């Protein structure tokens, strides 16, 4: 596949702003069972940084969860359900004549509108509004069949938050996200991609809660067809490495570490200037967070 086409396809899958409450349950794991960064969205040529220019990307997700497994896999919220929709805009600029260590450079900023509903016999809540903001640089390297990229993004707590709410659209703490992504076009039409993230969370000073260090691997296997069409399968593996603490003390006896895995099909189409894709992901395993399904509808335009 030609490099320019690969870079265009990669426009689909570069990161978005946090979905905030998107994966939040009512357990305390990683404060609300959620995460400050989006997971599962980098599943199309995630290691490819596109051509120099300006890009506007729109990401839309709908999430439904009806189970909230605790550390032992038991539902911590019987008869509960979580419904979330998030709509994000992201501006990306790839510099034309500025390289670092031989790689192309870029800068991005993104934010999202989030609407989240939690219902159950024991807890109910609804919240909507602009969520947190992410921004930072990326560096990308290219070869004929292998592309890679590193990024460093800061997450700023610009979204609304109240400690007494069952659901929030902001996380109320700063975070740092460090990424490494690679895409290997190992055979004609075939692409294997992955993006590995490390997430370092600061303390929420409103309630003294500090979420542990997280990792996330977004992965995909895609087949690129003529006329810009592609199809494949993708998902994520989200895992927490260190314990959650509350005012310096261990949360529960196990640190309430989030662990979840999702997988599903995806299909899309794109050119060098615009395109989009549709993806469905099912959480096949979850602990200390909500468990359900995610639907993505994403698009980009170069201007």
N, C-alpha and C positions, 0 to 999 in steps of 0.2 A: 504494500500500500504506500502511496506517495506521502512524503513527509508533511507537505502542506495539508493534505486531507486529514492526516493523523492529528495535526495540531488543531484543526477545526473541530474534529470529533471530541478532542480533549476539552473543548470549551464547555461541554455538557457537564463535566464532572469535577470541576475545581470547586473548592470548599465554599460552604455558605455559612451564614451567621448561625449561632446556636438556636435551636428550636425551643430552648428554655424548658417549658413545662411539657414538652412533647412526649417524653418517656417517663414522666413523673408519676409515681404511685403515692401511697401514703406511708410506706415504710420509711425508716430513717436512712436507708442505705444511700451513700453519696448524696446526702440531703434530699430526700424525697424520691430516691430511686432514679433520679435523672442524671444528666450530665450537662456541662456547660458548653460542649461542642457538639455539632451534628455528627451522627454516625450513620454509615450505610449509604451515603450519597456519592462517594468517589468510586464509581463502578464502571466508568467508561474512560479508557486511556488515561488513567489517573496520573501516570508518570510523565505525560507529555505537556510541556508548557507551549502554548500556542504562539503564533507569529506576532511580531511587534504590532501594536495598535491598541485601540480602546474597545472594551467589551462590556456589555450589559447583560447580566445573566439573571434569570427569574427561576426560582425553585418553589415548588408547591408540594406540600405533603399532607396527607390525611392519615391519621393514626386511630386505630380502635383497639382497645385492650379490655378484656373481661376477666383476666386472672392476674393476681399480684403475689407471685410465689415468694415466700421468705427463704431463709438460708437452707431450710430443710425441704423446700419444694412445696410446702403447704400454702394454700391460698390465705393470705393475711387479711383479705377484704372480701368476704363472701357477698355475693349478689352485687359486686361492684363493677363499674365500667368507666373507662376513660375514653373520651373523644377529643381529638386535637386536630386542628388544621393550622398550618403555618405557611405564610407566603413571604418569600424573601427576595430582595433585590441586592445584587452584588455588582460593584463596579471594579473592573480589573484593567490596569494599564501595564502593557508589556513594553519595556524600553527598547528603542531601536539601536542605539550606539553605546550602551552602557553594559559592560560585561564584568563578571567577577569570577575568577578562577576558570576563565574560558566559557562560562555559562551565561545564558541570557537571564535578564533580571526583570522582575515585575513587582507591582505593589497593588494591594486590594483593600477595599473597605466594604462591609456588608451589614445589613440589618434586616429584621423580619417583623412582620405582624403575626401575632400568635393569638389564637382563640382556643381555650381549653375548658372542658367540662368534665367534672368528676362526680359520679353519682353512686350512692350505695345506701344501705340501711344505717350505716354508722358515720359516714362522712360525705358531705356534698359541697361542691364549690364550682364557681365559674369565674374566669378572668380572661380579659382580652386586652390587647394593646401592643405597642412597639416593644420588642424584646431587647436583649443585650446587643452590643456592637463588637464586631471583630475587625482587626486590621493588621497588616504586616506585609513583609517582603517574601519573595520566592526567587530561587535560582534554578534554572533548568538546563540540562545537557542533552544533546541529541547525537544519535548515530543512525546507521541505515535501518537497524532492526531493534535497537535498544535505546530507551529514553528514561531519564531519571530526573528527579526534582526534589529539592529540600525547601521547607518553608518554616517560618517562625511567626506565629500569630498571637497577638494579645487580645484577650476578651475583656471588654469593659462593662461594668454592671449598670447599663443605662436603662434596663427594663424595670417596670414597676414590681415592687416586692413588699410584702408584709408578713411577718413571722406567724401571725395568727390565721392566715389564709390556708385553706386546703390545697389550693392551686395558685401558682404565680407564673407570670410570663417572664420574669427576670430571676436571676440566681442570687444577686446581691453580694457577689464577691468577684474579685479579679482572678484570671487564670491565664496560663501560658500554654500554648499548643505548639509542639515541635513535630514536624512531619518528615518522613522520607517516603517517596513514591517511585515506582518503576513500572514500565510497560515494555513487554517483550513480544515482538511480532515474530513468533517462532516458525511459522509456516504461512504460505500464501492465504491471506484472509483471516488468519487466526491471531488473536491477541490475548495475552495473559497479563493481568495488571493487579497491583496491590499498593495500598497506601497504609503505612504504619504510623500511628500517632501516639505521642506521649503527652498526657495532660496533667499539669501541675496546678492544683487548686489552692487559693488563699483561703483564709478564715472568713466566715460570714460573721461580721461583728455585731449583727443584730441579735443573734442567738448563741454565739460562741461555737457554732458547728464548723468543723473543718473536714472536708471530703478528702479521701485518700488519693494517691497517684493512680491514674487510669492509663490503660493502653487500649487501642482500637486498631484492628486490621480490617480495612475495607478491601474486598477481593472481587475479581470477576474473570470470567472466561467468555470472550465474545468472538463472533464470526462476522466479518465485514463483507457485504455483498456488493454487487454492481449498483451504480447510481446512488451511492451514499447510504444505503440501508444497512442496518446491522441488527443482530439479535444475540442473546446470550443469557448467562445466569450470573448473579452477583449477590453480595450480602456483606455481612460484617461479623467479627468476633470481638466483643467488648469485654474487657476484664480489668478488675481493680487489683492493684499490686499491694497497696498499704491500707491500713485500717482507717475508718472514720473515727473522729474523736469529738467529744462535746465538752468544752471548757477544759481540754487537756486529758479527759478521761475516755477510755475505750468505750465505743458505742456497742452495747450488747456484749456477749462473750466472744463473738467472732469478728468484730469490727464492721459488720454489715457491709461486706464487699459485694458490689454489683458484678454479675456475670451473665452475659446473654449472647446468643448466636442467632443469626437470621440468614435466610437464603431465599431466592426466588428468581423468576424470569424477568427479562427486560428486552425492549425492542425500540428502535429509533431510526432517525434519518438526519443527515446533516450535510452541509457544504462548508466552504471556507468562511462564509459570512453569516449563516444562520442555521438553526436546526433545533431538534428537540428529541426527547425520549420519554418513554413510560416504563415504570418498573414497579413490581410488587414484591414485597419481602415479608416472609412469615418467620416470626421468632420461634425457633424449634426448641430453644432452651433458655430459661431465664431464672435468676435467683436475685432476691432483694430488689426487684424492679417490676414494672408491669410487663405483661406478656400478651402479644396480639399480632396485628398486621399493620404494615406500612404501605401506602400507595404514593408513588412519586410521579409528578408530571413537570418536567423541567425543559427550559428553552434558553437560547442565547442569540444575540445579534452582535455583529461587529460593526462599528461606525467610525 
